[in-house]
Amino acid sequence: MTIRKRLLALRPALLSDALGKAGAMDHDMRCWSANCRMAGPAFTLRVHTADILMVGKALSDCPKGGVLVIDGQGELNTALWGAITTTCARIKGVEGVVIDGAIRDVGLIQHDKLPVFARAVVPNAGGAEYRGEIGIPVQCAGAVVSPGDWIVSDEDGIVVVPRDKLEATVAAAERLRKVEVKIQREIERGKDLAALLRYDEVIESKTATGGLPQMRFLGK
């Protein structure tokens, strides 16, 4: 099974758990299209604030199966993406697009199967004056994304899996999925969740130390 298929079989929530409850982009990153499920390596772009000059170039350079990640610096009053770029990306075979900024043409994009994530929607289009940067580490919606990092999304949002941690993260998430399946089965059989996860032991341990991490030293 390819790494993409393995990632698509996992929820981003499991991947975040496997990353130490980290890796997620900001909560207000919303999917505006008809499909929010994607997994692919990041192809990055940083644009000048409110400027779309390099968006078309990055879209042209983004390889099939890649996720175009655009650092729009969180500008919410200027659209960097629309219906035409969405159609181009889908026909080209781009896996999806993630924009730390705004888009427009949502009436059309909402019917498209290309995953399109952004913070906001606004009619205003950006200018086309300034050169941006392609293929560099970017800051996107609270997460650092380097070229080749894997972007995985579903209804919950987006998680960034660093490429140097990819295999270990996927393997850990697959183990967590098996554990969750077992927990779910036990709950359906009437078992108590607190008992299954041994919450009483954890609470007793914290009570014994006064709830202060430093007090655990006394137990050594």
C-alpha positions as CSV (number, residue, x, y, z in Angstrom):
1,M,0.0,0.0,0.0
2,T,1.3,3.4,-0.9
3,I,2.0,6.0,1.7
4,R,-0.8,8.2,0.3
5,K,-3.3,5.3,0.7
6,R,-2.1,4.7,4.2
7,L,-2.6,8.3,5.1
8,L,-6.0,8.5,3.5
9,A,-7.0,5.5,5.7
10,L,-6.1,7.5,8.8
11,R,-8.0,10.4,10.3
12,P,-5.9,13.6,10.8
13,A,-6.9,13.4,14.5
14,L,-4.9,10.1,14.8
15,L,-2.0,11.7,13.0
16,S,-2.1,14.6,15.4
17,D,-2.1,12.2,18.4
18,A,0.9,10.4,16.8
19,L,2.7,13.7,16.6
20,G,2.3,14.3,20.3
21,K,-1.1,16.1,19.9
22,A,0.5,18.6,17.5
23,G,0.7,19.3,13.7
24,A,-2.7,20.8,13.2
25,M,-3.3,24.1,11.3
26,D,-5.5,26.7,12.9
27,H,-9.1,25.8,13.7
28,D,-10.6,28.4,11.3
29,M,-9.1,26.8,8.2
30,R,-12.3,25.7,6.4
31,C,-12.9,23.4,3.4
32,W,-15.1,25.3,0.9
33,S,-15.4,22.6,-1.7
34,A,-17.3,19.4,-2.1
35,N,-14.5,17.2,-0.9
36,C,-12.3,17.9,2.2
37,R,-10.2,14.6,2.2
38,M,-6.7,14.8,0.8
39,A,-3.2,13.5,1.4
40,G,-0.2,14.7,-0.6
41,P,3.3,16.3,-0.3
42,A,3.4,20.1,0.1
43,F,4.4,22.4,-2.8
44,T,4.9,25.7,-1.1
45,L,4.4,29.4,-2.0
46,R,4.7,32.6,-0.1
47,V,3.1,35.6,-1.7
48,H,3.4,39.3,-1.1
49,T,0.4,40.5,0.9
50,A,-2.8,40.6,-1.3
51,D,-0.8,39.8,-4.5
52,I,-1.6,36.9,-6.8
53,L,1.2,37.2,-9.3
54,M,2.9,34.0,-8.3
55,V,-0.2,31.9,-7.7
56,G,-0.6,30.9,-11.3
57,K,3.1,30.2,-11.6
58,A,3.1,28.0,-8.5
59,L,0.0,26.2,-9.8
60,S,1.8,25.5,-13.1
61,D,4.8,24.2,-11.3
62,C,3.0,22.1,-8.7
63,P,3.4,18.4,-9.6
64,K,0.5,16.0,-10.0
65,G,-0.5,14.7,-6.6
66,G,1.0,17.6,-4.7
67,V,-0.8,19.9,-2.3
68,L,-0.4,23.6,-3.1
69,V,0.2,25.4,0.2
70,I,0.0,29.2,-0.1
71,D,1.2,31.4,2.7
72,G,-1.0,34.4,2.1
73,Q,0.0,35.9,5.5
74,G,-3.5,35.6,6.8
75,E,-4.9,38.5,4.7
76,L,-8.7,38.0,4.8
77,N,-9.9,40.9,2.6
78,T,-8.3,39.9,-0.7
79,A,-8.9,36.7,-2.5
80,L,-5.9,34.7,-3.8
81,W,-7.9,31.9,-5.4
82,G,-11.1,31.3,-7.3
83,A,-13.1,29.1,-9.6
84,I,-10.7,29.2,-12.6
85,T,-7.7,28.2,-10.5
86,T,-9.7,25.5,-8.9
87,T,-10.6,24.0,-12.2
88,C,-7.0,24.2,-13.5
89,A,-5.7,22.5,-10.3
90,R,-8.3,19.7,-10.6
91,I,-7.6,19.0,-14.3
92,K,-3.8,19.2,-13.7
93,G,-4.2,16.5,-11.0
94,V,-3.2,18.6,-8.0
95,E,-4.3,16.9,-4.8
96,G,-5.7,20.0,-3.1
97,V,-4.9,23.6,-2.1
98,V,-4.5,25.2,1.3
99,I,-4.5,29.0,1.6
100,D,-3.6,31.1,4.7
101,G,-5.9,33.8,3.3
102,A,-9.1,34.2,1.4
103,I,-10.8,32.9,-1.7
104,R,-13.8,33.8,-3.9
105,D,-16.3,32.2,-6.3
106,V,-17.5,29.9,-3.5
107,G,-20.8,29.4,-5.4
108,L,-18.8,27.4,-7.9
109,I,-16.1,26.0,-5.7
110,Q,-18.6,24.4,-3.3
111,H,-19.5,21.9,-6.1
112,D,-16.0,21.0,-7.0
113,K,-14.3,17.8,-5.8
114,L,-10.9,19.5,-5.4
115,P,-10.2,20.1,-1.7
116,V,-9.9,23.8,-1.2
117,F,-9.1,25.1,2.3
118,A,-8.9,28.8,3.3
119,R,-9.7,31.1,6.2
120,A,-12.3,33.3,4.5
121,V,-14.3,34.3,1.5
122,V,-14.3,37.8,-0.1
123,P,-15.1,39.2,-3.6
124,N,-12.0,41.4,-3.9
125,A,-9.2,40.0,-6.0
126,G,-5.5,40.5,-5.3
127,G,-3.1,42.6,-7.5
128,A,-0.4,41.1,-9.6
129,E,2.7,43.1,-9.0
130,Y,5.2,41.4,-6.7
131,R,7.3,38.4,-7.0
132,G,6.7,35.7,-4.3
133,E,8.8,32.7,-3.3
134,I,8.3,29.2,-4.4
135,G,9.6,26.0,-2.7
136,I,10.6,27.4,0.6
137,P,9.5,26.7,4.2
138,V,6.3,28.8,4.9
139,Q,4.1,29.6,7.8
140,C,0.5,28.5,7.0
141,A,-2.3,28.9,9.5
142,G,-0.1,28.4,12.5
143,A,1.9,25.6,11.1
144,V,5.4,25.5,9.6
145,V,5.3,23.7,6.2
146,S,8.4,22.7,4.4
147,P,8.4,21.5,0.8
148,G,7.7,17.7,0.8
149,D,5.9,17.7,4.2
150,W,2.7,15.7,3.9
151,I,-0.6,17.6,4.2
152,V,-3.6,15.4,5.3
153,S,-7.1,16.7,5.8
154,D,-10.7,15.7,6.5
155,E,-13.8,17.3,8.1
156,D,-11.8,18.1,11.3
157,G,-9.2,20.2,9.5
158,I,-5.6,19.9,8.4
159,V,-2.5,18.2,9.8
160,V,1.1,18.7,8.6
161,V,3.3,15.6,8.9
162,P,7.0,16.5,8.6
163,R,8.6,14.4,5.8
164,D,11.4,13.3,8.1
165,K,8.8,11.9,10.5
166,L,6.4,10.5,7.9
167,E,6.9,6.7,8.3
168,A,7.2,6.8,12.1
169,T,4.1,9.0,12.4
170,V,2.0,6.8,10.1
171,A,3.1,3.6,11.9
172,A,2.2,5.2,15.3
173,A,-1.2,6.4,14.0
174,E,-2.0,2.9,12.6
175,R,-1.3,1.5,16.0
176,L,-3.5,4.1,17.7
177,R,-6.3,3.2,15.2
178,K,-6.2,-0.4,16.3
179,V,-6.3,0.6,20.0
180,E,-9.3,2.9,19.4
181,V,-11.1,0.1,17.6
182,K,-10.6,-2.1,20.7
183,I,-11.7,0.6,23.0
184,Q,-14.8,1.2,20.9
185,R,-15.7,-2.5,21.0
186,E,-15.3,-2.6,24.8
187,I,-17.5,0.5,25.3
188,E,-20.2,-1.0,23.0
189,R,-20.1,-4.1,25.4
190,G,-20.9,-1.8,28.3
191,K,-17.4,-1.2,29.7
192,D,-16.7,2.1,31.5
193,L,-14.3,4.4,29.6
194,A,-12.7,5.7,32.8
195,A,-12.0,2.2,33.9
196,L,-10.6,1.2,30.5
197,L,-8.2,4.2,30.5
198,R,-7.4,3.8,34.2
199,Y,-8.3,7.4,35.0
200,D,-8.5,6.6,38.7
201,E,-4.9,5.6,38.8
202,V,-3.8,8.8,37.1
203,I,-6.0,11.0,39.4
204,E,-4.6,9.2,42.5
205,S,-1.1,9.7,41.3
206,K,-1.6,13.4,40.8
207,T,-3.4,13.7,44.2
208,A,-0.4,12.1,45.9
209,T,2.0,14.7,44.4
210,G,-0.4,17.6,45.0
211,G,-0.8,18.0,41.2
212,L,2.6,19.6,40.9
213,P,5.0,17.9,38.4
214,Q,8.0,18.9,40.7
215,M,6.6,16.7,43.5
216,R,7.1,13.6,41.4
217,F,10.7,14.0,42.2
218,L,10.0,12.8,45.8
219,G,8.9,9.5,44.4
220,K,12.3,8.7,43.1
